[in-house]
Amino acid sequence: MAPRSRKNVTTRGLKGFSLFELIVIVVIIGIVATMAGPAMSRIIRHQRVNRAATIIVSDLQNAFAVAARQREPVRVQADATTRSYQFVDRQTGAVLRIRAFYGDTSEYRLTSLVFTPTTFDVFPSGVSSDAVKINLANGDYARVITASTAGFVRLKPQ
């Protein structure tokens, strides 16, 4: 067998990264993560509010459809403290739907959900008792939903 040369031994020992190089890479990754963290948090807040707004618009349109389908008025009652609302059959008092946007069980975690007025009726003819304005927010990001007395539900652009 031929003797090994020193050249092969020294190159074999130099493979890989030094401890200093690894520490530099970890520090760079940490700096990038701290810069990207707040931006990601803002994006998540915006997405939560936008998804909640889409659901509320859909639910309001559904309230008009349910009133027409059942040929009975539907009452929408909102509660700002629990950030929830419910659809109630006005004649029987039966709860048709409850939706909550508050607490750890909610994926939306809204900081504000305000209906103006807090209670309104939707009639089978497709008309509501009042025009409705809904403000919802998560932190510094907010959206506004309006519903006319004629049943036109709109998510206002930003």
C-alpha positions in Angstrom: 0.0 0.0 0.0 1.2 3.5 -0.9 1.8 5.9 2.0 -0.7 8.7 2.3 0.4 12.1 1.5 0.0 15.1 3.8 -2.0 16.9 1.1 -4.9 14.5 1.3 -5.0 14.5 5.1 -5.1 18.3 5.4 -7.9 18.8 2.7 -9.9 16.1 4.3 -9.8 17.9 7.7 -10.9 21.2 6.2 -14.3 19.9 4.9 -17.4 21.6 6.5 -18.0 24.9 8.2 -16.2 26.4 11.2 -18.0 27.3 14.4 -17.5 31.0 13.6 -19.2 30.6 10.2 -22.2 28.8 11.7 -22.6 31.5 14.4 -22.5 34.2 11.7 -25.2 32.4 9.7 -27.4 32.0 12.9 -27.1 35.7 13.7 -28.0 36.7 10.1 -31.1 34.5 10.2 -32.1 36.0 13.6 -31.8 39.5 12.3 -33.9 38.7 9.2 -36.5 37.0 11.4 -36.9 40.0 13.7 -37.3 42.3 10.7 -39.9 40.0 9.0 -41.9 39.3 12.2 -43.9 42.5 12.5 -44.7 42.5 8.8 -46.0 38.9 9.1 -48.1 39.8 12.1 -49.7 42.7 10.2 -50.5 40.5 7.2 -52.1 37.9 9.5 -54.2 40.6 11.2 -55.4 41.9 7.8 -56.3 38.5 6.6 -58.3 37.7 9.8 -60.3 40.9 9.4 -60.9 40.3 5.6 -62.1 36.7 6.2 -64.4 37.8 9.0 -65.8 40.5 6.8 -66.5 38.1 4.0 -68.3 35.7 6.4 -70.4 38.6 7.8 -71.4 39.7 4.3 -72.3 36.1 3.4 -74.3 35.7 6.6 -76.3 38.9 6.1 -77.1 37.9 2.5 -78.2 34.5 4.0 -80.5 36.3 6.5 -82.3 38.0 3.6 -82.6 34.6 1.8 -83.8 32.7 4.9 -86.5 35.3 5.5 -87.7 35.0 1.9 -87.5 31.2 1.9 -89.4 30.8 5.2 -91.8 33.6 4.4 -91.3 34.8 8.0 -89.3 37.8 9.4 -85.8 37.1 10.7 -84.3 39.3 13.5 -80.6 39.9 13.6 -79.3 40.7 17.1 -75.7 41.8 17.6 -73.7 41.9 20.9 -70.6 44.1 20.8 -69.2 42.8 24.1 -69.1 39.2 23.0 -68.4 40.2 19.3 -71.1 37.9 18.1 -74.5 38.0 16.4 -77.4 35.7 16.0 -80.3 35.2 13.6 -83.6 34.6 15.4 -87.0 33.6 14.0 -89.0 36.7 15.0 -92.3 34.8 15.6 -91.1 31.7 17.4 -87.9 33.1 19.0 -85.9 30.1 17.7 -82.2 30.8 17.1 -81.4 30.1 13.5 -77.6 30.9 13.6 -75.1 32.2 16.1 -71.7 33.5 15.0 -68.9 34.6 17.4 -65.7 36.3 16.5 -64.2 36.6 20.0 -62.0 34.5 22.2 -59.4 31.8 21.8 -61.8 29.5 20.1 -62.3 32.0 17.2 -59.7 32.1 14.5 -60.5 35.7 13.7 -59.8 37.3 17.1 -61.5 40.6 16.3 -60.9 43.4 18.7 -64.0 45.2 17.7 -67.4 44.2 16.1 -70.0 46.9 16.2 -73.4 46.7 14.5 -75.4 50.0 14.1 -78.3 49.4 14.9 -77.7 46.4 17.2 -81.0 44.8 16.3 -82.9 44.9 13.0 -85.5 42.8 11.2 -85.3 41.3 7.7 -88.7 40.8 6.1 -89.8 38.1 3.6 -90.2 40.8 0.9 -86.4 41.4 1.0 -86.6 44.6 3.0 -85.0 45.3 6.3 -86.3 47.5 9.1 -83.1 49.7 9.1 -80.0 50.3 7.1 -77.1 48.6 8.8 -73.5 49.6 9.3 -71.0 47.1 10.7 -67.5 48.1 11.8 -65.0 45.3 12.5 -61.4 45.6 13.4 -58.3 43.7 14.6 -55.7 46.1 16.0 -55.1 49.0 13.7 -56.9 47.4 10.7 -60.6 47.9 10.2 -63.3 47.2 7.6 -66.8 48.5 7.1 -69.9 46.6 5.9 -73.1 48.3 4.9 -76.5 46.8 4.2 -79.3 48.9 2.7 -82.9 48.6 3.6 -83.4 47.1 0.2 -81.1 44.2 1.1 -78.0 45.3 -0.8 -75.0 44.1 1.3 -71.6 45.7 0.5 -68.1 45.4 1.9 -66.7 48.8 1.4 -63.3 49.0 -0.3 -60.4 50.2 1.7 
